[in-house]
Amino acid sequence: MSTHEDTTRPSDPEPHPSRRAEGRHVINIGHLVMGLVFLAYVAIWGLVQSDVVTDGDIRYLLPVPWVAGGAVGLTVAVTGGSQRRR
């Protein structure tokens, strides 16, 4: 009996030929939306730290990333779903 374990893994299966030819991958809508919202909040934080935005204006800026992220998510969900059916 050998004490050496076989650590070789079977090769990963080839991607679907049509997907590989297109060069596209499935978009995770949740990751896309949360990434955009995070970047928007970083931008708002930068504006507040550089005194471009005062304290009173922050309350108008805070919902903007959620609305924009929701709009992008809906757009990707609608257009991405129709492209997958083709």
Backbone torsions as a table, in degrees:
resi	resn	phi	psi	omega
1	MET	NA	134.8	-176.7
2	SER	-93.4	143.5	176.5
3	THR	-90.0	-4.3	179.7
4	HIS	-85.3	125.6	178.9
5	GLU	-91.3	144.3	177.3
6	ASP	-80.9	107.6	-176.6
7	THR	-98.9	8.5	179.3
8	THR	-74.3	140.7	178.7
9	ARG	-108.3	146.6	174.0
10	PRO	-62.9	147.0	-178.1
11	SER	-63.5	149.1	178.9
12	ASP	-63.2	142.1	179.5
13	PRO	-65.3	148.2	178.1
14	GLU	-65.6	140.4	176.3
15	PRO	-65.0	160.2	178.8
16	HIS	-54.7	132.8	-174.5
17	PRO	-55.7	-38.8	-178.5
18	SER	-69.8	-35.1	178.1
19	ARG	-67.5	-42.7	-178.2
20	ARG	-66.3	-37.9	-179.4
21	ALA	-68.1	-34.8	-180.0
22	GLU	-73.9	-31.0	-177.5
23	GLY	75.6	25.2	-178.8
24	ARG	-117.5	160.3	176.0
25	HIS	-136.3	165.0	-178.2
26	VAL	-70.5	135.1	179.4
27	ILE	-91.4	128.8	173.4
28	ASN	-86.2	107.6	-173.1
29	ILE	-63.4	-38.4	179.5
30	GLY	-62.6	-43.4	178.0
31	HIS	-65.6	-40.1	179.1
32	LEU	-61.8	-48.6	-177.8
33	VAL	-64.6	-47.0	-177.9
34	MET	-67.2	-33.9	175.7
35	GLY	-64.9	-42.7	178.2
36	LEU	-66.5	-40.0	178.2
37	VAL	-64.3	-42.7	178.1
38	PHE	-60.3	-46.6	179.3
39	LEU	-62.6	-37.3	178.3
40	ALA	-66.2	-40.8	178.2
41	TYR	-68.0	-33.0	174.7
42	VAL	-64.9	-40.8	178.1
43	ALA	-64.7	-42.0	178.0
44	ILE	-64.1	-42.2	177.9
45	TRP	-60.1	-41.7	178.0
46	GLY	-63.0	-39.6	178.0
47	LEU	-65.4	-40.0	179.5
48	VAL	-67.9	-42.7	-178.6
49	GLN	-66.6	-30.9	180.0
50	SER	-90.3	9.3	178.1
51	ASP	59.5	27.4	172.4
52	VAL	-77.2	-35.9	179.8
53	VAL	-112.1	131.0	178.2
54	THR	-89.3	172.3	-176.6
55	ASP	-58.9	-36.6	-178.3
56	GLY	-69.7	-26.6	-178.0
57	ASP	-86.4	-11.2	-178.1
58	ILE	-63.6	-36.9	-176.8
59	ARG	-64.8	-21.6	176.5
60	TYR	-85.4	-24.9	-178.2
61	LEU	-86.5	-27.7	-174.2
62	LEU	-62.4	-37.0	178.3
63	PRO	-78.2	-13.7	-175.4
64	VAL	-59.3	-45.4	179.7
65	PRO	-61.6	-35.9	-179.5
66	TRP	-70.3	-39.3	178.6
67	VAL	-68.2	-44.8	179.7
68	ALA	-64.9	-43.2	178.2
69	GLY	-62.6	-39.9	176.8
70	GLY	-64.5	-40.6	178.7
71	ALA	-64.7	-42.5	178.3
72	VAL	-65.3	-42.3	179.2
73	GLY	-62.1	-43.1	177.6
74	LEU	-65.0	-40.6	179.9
75	THR	-63.4	-45.3	-179.8
76	VAL	-66.8	-38.7	179.8
77	ALA	-64.4	-40.9	-178.2
78	VAL	-73.7	-48.8	-177.8
79	THR	-74.4	-35.2	179.1
80	GLY	-68.0	-36.7	179.2
81	GLY	-67.2	-37.8	-179.9
82	SER	-72.7	-30.0	179.0
83	GLN	-75.1	-31.0	-179.9
84	ARG	-72.0	-27.3	-178.0
85	ARG	-76.9	-18.0	-176.3
86	ARG	-72.7	NA	NA
